[in-house]
Amino acid sequence: MRTITRVSVASAAALTLLLTLAACQDDSSQSKETKAKQKSYDQLVAKQPAGRMEYSPTREAINQWVRTWGKKGKLSYVYIQNAKGEYGYFVMKGMPVARCQMLTPTEKVDSDTNGKVAVPLPGMDGTYSAGSMCDTYYGFDATTGAFMEFTVGTNQSFFLFDRPMSMPEYASARQLGPTSVEDVGSRR
């Protein structure tokens, strides 16, 4: 009797598993289109696989960026051009930071019976941000530590360097912050 019960329970479990798997199969138009796109992609990759590089200039540029900016006390020279073509500059500790950059994740994926949804998380200041203000930058003056913030956008650009520039448009730039190039001449 126990053998029959075990076989019956095992059969019922197998049938339940098969029905569950069959129910999970998505035959929607969207699923069919996704499968067709994947099949096309697989075919293209098989015929035209990605090439291999012996050397990556992109990785080298990123590594050079890390070597340049990964030093404590590194100064940045931020030149701003306005709509009239006039230049001004700030000397800052480190690099300017976009206001939309965060130290912690800005959202988490929450799963429930309705699927997955991205849930916003508060920032370090306890408030929520929509990830906006990516055109606003801030930083700290090189000698006074004063907070500085600037926005770039329509008819205004900024250029970031790790040393003062001597080209005419930069050499004649007007000092915009408390620190001048001369103030930090020996700290470069």
Accessible surface in RSA format (square Angstrom, percent):
REM  Atomic radii and reference values for relative SASA: ProtOr
REM  Chains: A
REM  Algorithm: Lee & Richards
REM  Probe-radius: 1.40
REM  Slices: 20
REM RES _ NUM      All-atoms   Total-Side   Main-Chain    Non-polar    All polar
REM                ABS   REL    ABS   REL    ABS   REL    ABS   REL    ABS   REL
RES MET A   1   182.58  94.6 141.79  93.8  40.79  97.1 124.48 105.8  58.09  77.0
RES ARG A   2   185.99  78.1 182.42  93.0   3.57   8.5  60.08  82.1 125.91  76.3
RES THR A   3    92.55  65.8  92.01  93.3   0.54   1.3  59.91  80.5  32.64  49.3
RES ILE A   4   117.26  66.7 115.56  86.1   1.71   4.1 117.00  84.3   0.26   0.7
RES THR A   5    71.95  51.2  68.38  69.3   3.57   8.5  57.12  76.7  14.83  22.4
RES ARG A   6   161.62  67.9 154.64  78.8   6.98  16.6  63.37  86.6  98.25  59.5
RES VAL A   7    89.85  59.1  86.92  78.7   2.93   7.1  89.79  78.0   0.06   0.2
RES SER A   8    61.19  51.7  51.42  68.6   9.77  22.5  35.08  74.7  26.11  36.6
RES VAL A   9    95.68  63.0  91.85  83.1   3.84   9.2  94.65  82.2   1.04   2.8
RES ALA A  10    61.56  56.6  50.83  78.4  10.73  24.4  57.38  80.8   4.17  11.1
RES SER A  11    63.12  53.3  52.79  70.5  10.33  23.8  37.37  79.6  25.74  36.1
RES ALA A  12    56.24  51.7  49.34  76.1   6.90  15.7  55.21  77.7   1.04   2.7
RES ALA A  13    60.74  55.8  47.44  73.2  13.30  30.3  55.39  78.0   5.35  14.2
RES ALA A  14    54.01  49.7  47.77  73.7   6.23  14.2  52.98  74.6   1.02   2.7
RES LEU A  15   105.75  58.9 103.82  74.3   1.93   4.9 105.19  73.9   0.57   1.5
RES THR A  16    84.97  60.4  82.89  84.0   2.08   5.0  60.69  81.5  24.28  36.7
RES LEU A  17   107.96  60.1 104.86  75.0   3.10   7.8 107.62  75.6   0.33   0.9
RES LEU A  18   116.39  64.8 113.34  81.1   3.06   7.7 113.52  79.7   2.87   7.7
RES LEU A  19   112.36  62.6 107.69  77.0   4.67  11.7 108.09  75.9   4.27  11.5
RES THR A  20    71.06  50.5  65.91  66.8   5.15  12.3  54.27  72.9  16.79  25.4
RES LEU A  21   106.31  59.2  98.59  70.5   7.72  19.4  98.72  69.3   7.59  20.4
RES ALA A  22    64.39  59.2  46.19  71.3  18.20  41.4  51.99  73.2  12.40  32.9
RES ALA A  23    86.65  79.7  48.11  74.2  38.55  87.7  60.97  85.9  25.68  68.0
RES CYS A  24    94.62  71.6  64.29  71.7  30.32  71.3  31.36  79.4  63.26  68.2
RES GLN A  25   119.72  66.9  96.81  70.8  22.91  54.5  25.87  55.1  93.84  71.2
RES ASP A  26    77.42  54.2  67.71  67.4   9.70  22.9  31.51  74.2  45.91  45.8
RES ASP A  27    97.59  68.4  81.26  80.9  16.34  38.6  29.36  69.1  68.24  68.1
RES SER A  28    50.06  42.3  36.99  49.4  13.07  30.1  45.81  97.5   4.25   6.0
RES SER A  29    88.15  74.5  79.79 106.5   8.36  19.3  41.49  88.3  46.66  65.4
RES GLN A  30   143.65  80.3 136.01  99.4   7.64  18.2  43.91  93.5  99.74  75.6
RES SER A  31    16.06  13.6   9.28  12.4   6.78  15.6   8.67  18.5   7.39  10.3
RES LYS A  32   126.23  61.6 119.81  73.5   6.43  15.3  69.16  62.2  57.08  60.8
RES GLU A  33   122.92  70.6 119.71  90.6   3.21   7.7  41.83  80.9  81.09  66.2
RES THR A  34    76.31  54.3  74.77  75.8   1.55   3.7  57.52  77.3  18.79  28.4
RES LYS A  35   116.89  57.0 110.04  67.5   6.84  16.3  89.16  80.2  27.73  29.5
RES ALA A  36    57.40  52.8  45.68  70.5  11.72  26.7  52.28  73.6   5.12  13.6
RES LYS A  37   150.86  73.6 142.97  87.7   7.90  18.8  91.82  82.6  59.05  62.9
RES GLN A  38    94.51  52.8  92.17  67.4   2.34   5.6  39.44  84.0  55.07  41.8
RES LYS A  39   157.80  77.0 153.08  93.9   4.72  11.2  99.59  89.6  58.21  62.0
RES SER A  40    54.99  46.5  52.00  69.4   2.99   6.9  27.97  59.6  27.02  37.8
RES TYR A  41   131.90  61.6 130.05  74.0   1.85   4.8  89.71  67.4  42.19  52.0
RES ASP A  42    74.62  52.3  67.49  67.2   7.12  16.8  29.00  68.3  45.61  45.5
RES GLN A  43    97.88  54.7  90.65  66.3   7.23  17.2  30.07  64.0  67.81  51.4
RES LEU A  44    95.11  53.0  94.58  67.7   0.53   1.3  94.86  66.6   0.25   0.7
RES VAL A  45    64.24  42.3  62.65  56.7   1.60   3.8  63.42  55.1   0.82   2.2
RES ALA A  46    83.67  76.9  47.34  73.1  36.33  82.6  59.44  83.7  24.24  64.2
RES LYS A  47   147.84  72.1 116.26  71.3  31.58  75.2  82.30  74.1  65.54  69.8
RES GLN A  48   131.28  73.4 112.39  82.1  18.89  45.0  41.51  88.4  89.77  68.1
RES PRO A  49    93.33  68.0  76.92  70.1  16.41  59.7  76.99  63.6  16.34 101.6
RES ALA A  50    94.92  87.3  64.26  99.2  30.66  69.8  75.13 105.8  19.79  52.4
RES GLY A  51    73.07  90.1   0.00   N/A  73.07  90.1  41.38 113.6  31.68  71.0
RES ARG A  52   225.50  94.7 190.54  97.1  34.96  83.2  73.04  99.8 152.46  92.4
RES MET A  53   135.08  70.0 100.30  66.4  34.78  82.8  71.18  60.5  63.89  84.7
RES GLU A  54   178.67 102.6 139.89 105.8  38.77  92.3  67.39 130.4 111.27  90.8
RES TYR A  55   137.77  64.3 125.84  71.6  11.93  31.1 114.63  86.1  23.14  28.5
RES SER A  56    28.53  24.1  21.16  28.2   7.36  17.0  14.19  30.2  14.34  20.1
RES PRO A  57    78.37  57.1  72.26  65.9   6.12  22.2  73.60  60.8   4.78  29.7
RES THR A  58    92.47  65.8  87.26  88.5   5.21  12.4  58.91  79.1  33.56  50.7
RES ARG A  59   168.96  70.9 167.46  85.4   1.50   3.6  48.24  65.9 120.71  73.2
RES GLU A  60    68.57  39.4  66.85  50.6   1.73   4.1  27.23  52.7  41.34  33.8
RES ALA A  61    61.92  56.9  49.54  76.5  12.38  28.2  56.58  79.7   5.35  14.2
RES ILE A  62   100.09  57.0  98.44  73.3   1.65   4.0 100.09  72.1   0.00   0.0
RES ASN A  63    68.16  47.0  67.78  65.5   0.39   0.9   5.42  13.1  62.74  60.6
RES GLN A  64    91.23  51.0  91.23  66.7   0.00   0.0  37.14  79.0  54.09  41.0
RES TRP A  65   131.69  52.8 126.59  61.3   5.10  12.0 119.39  63.7  12.30  20.0
RES VAL A  66    77.95  51.3  75.27  68.1   2.68   6.5  76.65  66.6   1.30   3.5
RES ARG A  67   117.27  49.2 108.64  55.4   8.63  20.5  73.96 101.1  43.31  26.3
RES THR A  68    23.35  16.6  20.29  20.6   3.07   7.3  12.67  17.0  10.69  16.2
RES TRP A  69    40.81  16.4  20.49   9.9  20.32  47.7   9.71   5.2  31.09  50.4
RES GLY A  70    63.36  78.1   0.00   N/A  63.36  78.1  29.67  81.4  33.70  75.5
RES LYS A  71   123.82  60.4 112.72  69.2  11.10  26.4  75.19  67.7  48.63  51.8
RES LYS A  72   214.81 104.8 172.29 105.7  42.51 101.2 125.18 112.7  89.63  95.5
RES GLY A  73    51.98  64.1   0.00   N/A  51.98  64.1  33.97  93.2  18.01  40.3
RES LYS A  74    33.48  16.3  26.13  16.0   7.35  17.5  15.91  14.3  17.58  18.7
RES LEU A  75     5.86   3.3   2.78   2.0   3.08   7.7   2.78   2.0   3.08   8.3
RES SER A  76     0.00   0.0   0.00   0.0   0.00   0.0   0.00   0.0   0.00   0.0
RES TYR A  77     0.40   0.2   0.40   0.2   0.00   0.0   0.40   0.3   0.00   0.0
RES VAL A  78     0.00   0.0   0.00   0.0   0.00   0.0   0.00   0.0   0.00   0.0
RES TYR A  79     3.29   1.5   3.29   1.9   0.00   0.0   0.81   0.6   2.49   3.1
RES ILE A  80    16.37   9.3  14.57  10.9   1.80   4.3  14.57  10.5   1.80   4.9
RES GLN A  81    50.81  28.4  50.09  36.6   0.72   1.7   3.68   7.8  47.13  35.7
RES ASN A  82    55.43  38.2  50.32  48.6   5.11  12.3  24.24  58.3  31.19  30.2
RES ALA A  83    75.69  69.6  38.72  59.7  36.98  84.1  43.29  61.0  32.40  85.8
RES LYS A  84   171.70  83.8 134.65  82.6  37.06  88.2  89.15  80.2  82.56  87.9
RES GLY A  85    35.07  43.2   0.00   N/A  35.07  43.2  18.90  51.9  16.16  36.2
RES GLU A  86    96.64  55.5  88.78  67.2   7.86  18.7  44.06  85.2  52.57  42.9
RES TYR A  87    38.84  18.1  24.97  14.2  13.86  36.1  10.78   8.1  28.06  34.6
RES GLY A  88     5.13   6.3   0.00   N/A   5.13   6.3   2.35   6.4   2.78   6.2
RES TYR A  89    16.49   7.7  16.49   9.4   0.00   0.0   9.93   7.5   6.56   8.1
RES PHE A  90    21.65  10.8  21.65  13.4   0.00   0.0  21.65  13.1   0.00   0.0
RES VAL A  91     0.62   0.4   0.00   0.0   0.62   1.5   0.00   0.0   0.62   1.7
RES MET A  92     0.07   0.0   0.07   0.0   0.00   0.0   0.07   0.1   0.00   0.0
RES LYS A  93   100.45  49.0  90.97  55.8   9.47  22.6  48.01  43.2  52.44  55.9
RES GLY A  94    28.02  34.5   0.00   N/A  28.02  34.5  25.52  70.0   2.49   5.6
RES MET A  95    56.76  29.4  45.54  30.1  11.22  26.7  37.20  31.6  19.56  25.9
RES PRO A  96    11.44   8.3   1.29   1.2  10.15  36.9   1.29   1.1  10.15  63.1
RES VAL A  97    50.24  33.1  49.77  45.1   0.47   1.1  50.24  43.7   0.00   0.0
RES ALA A  98    12.98  11.9  12.09  18.7   0.89   2.0  12.09  17.0   0.89   2.4
RES ARG A  99    88.60  37.2  78.04  39.8  10.56  25.1   6.68   9.1  81.92  49.6
RES CYS A 100    30.80  23.3  16.96  18.9  13.84  32.5   2.25   5.7  28.55  30.8
RES GLN A 101   111.81  62.5  95.87  70.1  15.94  38.0  32.51  69.2  79.30  60.1
RES MET A 102    77.42  40.1  40.24  26.6  37.18  88.5  30.61  26.0  46.80  62.0
RES LEU A 103   163.51  91.1 128.94  92.2  34.57  86.9 131.47  92.3  32.04  86.2
RES THR A 104    53.29  37.9  46.56  47.2   6.73  16.0  46.55  62.5   6.74  10.2
RES PRO A 105    96.32  70.2  81.75  74.5  14.56  52.9  94.06  77.7   2.26  14.0
RES THR A 106    67.62  48.1  58.18  59.0   9.44  22.5  34.56  46.4  33.06  50.0
RES GLU A 107    96.87  55.6  85.63  64.8  11.24  26.8  18.02  34.9  78.84  64.4
RES LYS A 108   109.78  53.6 103.48  63.5   6.30  15.0  53.78  48.4  56.00  59.6
RES VAL A 109   101.26  66.6  73.84  66.9  27.42  66.1  73.84  64.2  27.42  74.4
RES ASP A 110    63.22  44.3  60.97  60.7   2.25   5.3   3.09   7.3  60.13  60.0
RES SER A 111    74.69  63.1  49.89  66.6  24.80  57.1  37.94  80.8  36.75  51.5
RES ASP A 112    85.49  59.9  59.74  59.5  25.75  60.9  40.26  94.8  45.23  45.1
RES THR A 113   143.91 102.4 104.54 106.0  39.37  93.8  92.65 124.4  51.26  77.5
RES ASN A 114   141.65  97.7 102.88  99.4  38.77  93.4  33.62  80.9 108.03 104.4
RES GLY A 115    36.05  44.5   0.00   N/A  36.05  44.5  34.13  93.7   1.92   4.3
RES LYS A 116   164.22  80.1 129.04  79.2  35.19  83.8  71.77  64.6  92.45  98.5
RES VAL A 117    82.41  54.2  76.62  69.4   5.79  13.9  82.39  71.6   0.01   0.0
RES ALA A 118    53.65  49.3  32.24  49.7  21.41  48.7  32.31  45.5  21.34  56.5
RES VAL A 119    47.76  31.4  47.13  42.7   0.63   1.5  47.76  41.5   0.00   0.0
RES PRO A 120    81.33  59.3  75.53  68.9   5.80  21.1  75.89  62.7   5.43  33.8
RES LEU A 121    54.71  30.5  49.08  35.1   5.63  14.1  49.08  34.5   5.63  15.1
RES PRO A 122    59.86  43.6  50.15  45.7   9.71  35.3  50.15  41.4   9.71  60.3
RES GLY A 123    21.57  26.6   0.00   N/A  21.57  26.6  13.25  36.4   8.32  18.6
RES MET A 124   142.60  73.8 106.01  70.2  36.59  87.1 101.72  86.5  40.88  54.2
RES ASP A 125   111.62  78.2  77.05  76.7  34.57  81.7  49.77 117.1  61.85  61.7
RES GLY A 126    55.19  68.1   0.00   N/A  55.19  68.1  29.95  82.2  25.23  56.5
RES THR A 127    78.28  55.7  73.99  75.0   4.29  10.2  65.49  88.0  12.79  19.3
RES TYR A 128   141.26  66.0 113.49  64.6  27.78  72.3  78.26  58.8  63.01  77.7
RES SER A 129    57.68  48.7  30.66  40.9  27.02  62.3  28.61  60.9  29.07  40.7
RES ALA A 130   102.38  94.1  56.64  87.4  45.75 104.1  70.05  98.6  32.34  85.7
RES GLY A 131    40.18  49.5   0.00   N/A  40.18  49.5  23.99  65.8  16.19  36.3
RES SER A 132    64.65  54.6  54.05  72.1  10.60  24.4  42.94  91.4  21.71  30.4
RES MET A 133    84.00  43.5  74.14  49.1   9.85  23.5  48.88  41.6  35.12  46.5
RES CYS A 134    63.97  48.4  54.56  60.9   9.41  22.1  33.49  84.8  30.49  32.9
RES ASP A 135    70.85  49.6  66.59  66.3   4.27  10.1  26.44  62.2  44.41  44.3
RES THR A 136     7.04   5.0   7.04   7.1   0.00   0.0   1.23   1.7   5.81   8.8
RES TYR A 137    45.23  21.1  45.23  25.7   0.00   0.0  12.50   9.4  32.73  40.4
RES TYR A 138    60.01  28.0  60.01  34.1   0.00   0.0  26.13  19.6  33.88  41.8
RES GLY A 139     3.39   4.2   0.00   N/A   3.39   4.2   3.39   9.3   0.00   0.0
RES PHE A 140    89.18  44.6  89.18  55.2   0.00   0.0  89.18  54.1   0.00   0.0
RES ASP A 141     0.49   0.3   0.49   0.5   0.00   0.0   0.00   0.0   0.49   0.5
RES ALA A 142     1.96   1.8   0.00   0.0   1.96   4.5   0.00   0.0   1.96   5.2
RES THR A 143    69.60  49.5  35.52  36.0  34.08  81.2  33.10  44.5  36.50  55.2
RES THR A 144    87.01  61.9  49.49  50.2  37.52  89.4  57.29  77.0  29.72  44.9
RES GLY A 145    27.27  33.6   0.00   N/A  27.27  33.6  12.00  32.9  15.27  34.2
RES ALA A 146    42.11  38.7  31.37  48.4  10.73  24.4  42.11  59.3   0.00   0.0
RES PHE A 147   114.37  57.2  88.63  54.9  25.74  67.0  88.63  53.7  25.74  73.7
RES MET A 148    16.92   8.8  11.91   7.9   5.01  11.9  16.54  14.1   0.38   0.5
RES GLU A 149    78.53  45.1  48.09  36.4  30.43  72.5  13.41  25.9  65.12  53.2
RES PHE A 150    16.41   8.2   9.37   5.8   7.04  18.3  16.41   9.9   0.00   0.0
RES THR A 151    70.71  50.3  60.10  60.9  10.61  25.3  42.27  56.8  28.43  43.0
RES VAL A 152    21.56  14.2  20.55  18.6   1.01   2.4  21.28  18.5   0.28   0.7
RES GLY A 153    45.63  56.3   0.00   N/A  45.63  56.3  34.41  94.4  11.21  25.1
RES THR A 154   128.22  91.2  96.02  97.3  32.20  76.7  69.29  93.1  58.92  89.1
RES ASN A 155   103.67  71.5  79.44  76.8  24.23  58.3  19.73  47.5  83.93  81.1
RES GLN A 156    57.67  32.2  50.45  36.9   7.21  17.2   7.72  16.4  49.94  37.9
RES SER A 157    50.45  42.6  46.39  61.9   4.06   9.4  15.27  32.5  35.18  49.3
RES PHE A 158    49.34  24.7  28.56  17.7  20.77  54.1  28.56  17.3  20.77  59.5
RES PHE A 159    67.12  33.6  63.26  39.2   3.86  10.0  67.12  40.7   0.00   0.0
RES LEU A 160    55.72  31.0  29.40  21.0  26.32  66.2  29.40  20.6  26.32  70.8
RES PHE A 161    50.29  25.2  45.98  28.5   4.30  11.2  50.29  30.5   0.00   0.0
RES ASP A 162    30.85  21.6  24.01  23.9   6.84  16.2   3.44   8.1  27.41  27.3
RES ARG A 163   133.82  56.2 133.82  68.2   0.00   0.0  35.72  48.8  98.10  59.5
RES PRO A 164    28.24  20.6  14.49  13.2  13.76  50.0  14.49  12.0  13.75  85.5
RES MET A 165    45.14  23.4  37.02  24.5   8.11  19.3  22.47  19.1  22.67  30.0
RES SER A 166   101.62  85.9  80.48 107.4  21.14  48.7  47.78 101.8  53.83  75.4
RES MET A 167    92.25  47.8  88.49  58.6   3.76   9.0  53.03  45.1  39.22  52.0
RES PRO A 168   107.58  78.4  98.24  89.6   9.34  34.0 105.03  86.7   2.56  15.9
RES GLU A 169    71.31  40.9  61.99  46.9   9.33  22.2  29.66  57.4  41.65  34.0
RES TYR A 170    17.64   8.2  13.08   7.4   4.55  11.8   0.00   0.0  17.64  21.7
RES ALA A 171    70.06  64.4  33.93  52.4  36.13  82.2  40.67  57.3  29.39  77.9
RES SER A 172    94.41  79.8  61.05  81.5  33.36  76.8  52.87 112.6  41.54  58.2
RES ALA A 173    14.01  12.9   0.02   0.0  14.00  31.8   0.60   0.8  13.41  35.5
RES ARG A 174   168.08  70.6 160.80  82.0   7.28  17.3  72.68  99.3  95.40  57.8
RES GLN A 175    75.11  42.0  55.58  40.6  19.53  46.5  18.42  39.2  56.69  43.0
RES LEU A 176    65.04  36.2  32.13  23.0  32.90  82.7  36.61  25.7  28.42  76.5
RES GLY A 177    12.52  15.4   0.00   N/A  12.52  15.4   6.61  18.1   5.90  13.2
RES PRO A 178    69.44  50.6  38.48  35.1  30.96 112.5  51.58  42.6  17.86 111.0
RES THR A 179     0.05   0.0   0.00   0.0   0.05   0.1   0.00   0.0   0.05   0.1
RES SER A 180    12.73  10.8  12.73  17.0   0.00   0.0   8.46  18.0   4.27   6.0
RES VAL A 181    25.27  16.6  25.27  22.9   0.00   0.0  25.27  22.0   0.00   0.0
RES GLU A 182   141.56  81.3 117.00  88.5  24.56  58.5  70.35 136.1  71.21  58.1
RES ASP A 183    86.69  60.7  53.12  52.9  33.56  79.4  16.45  38.7  70.24  70.1
RES VAL A 184     0.58   0.4   0.09   0.1   0.50   1.2   0.58   0.5   0.00   0.0
RES GLY A 185    28.68  35.4   0.00   N/A  28.68  35.4  15.88  43.6  12.80  28.7
RES SER A 186   119.24 100.8  75.55 100.8  43.69 100.6  56.49 120.3  62.74  87.9
RES ARG A 187   116.54  48.9  90.13  45.9  26.41  62.9  53.77  73.5  62.77  38.0
RES ARG A 188   141.12  59.3  88.91  45.3  52.22 124.3  44.45  60.7  96.68  58.6
END  Absolute sums over single chains surface
CHAIN  1 A    14460.9      11684.3       2776.6       8481.2       5979.7
END  Absolute sums over all chains
TOTAL         14460.9      11684.3       2776.6       8481.2       5979.7
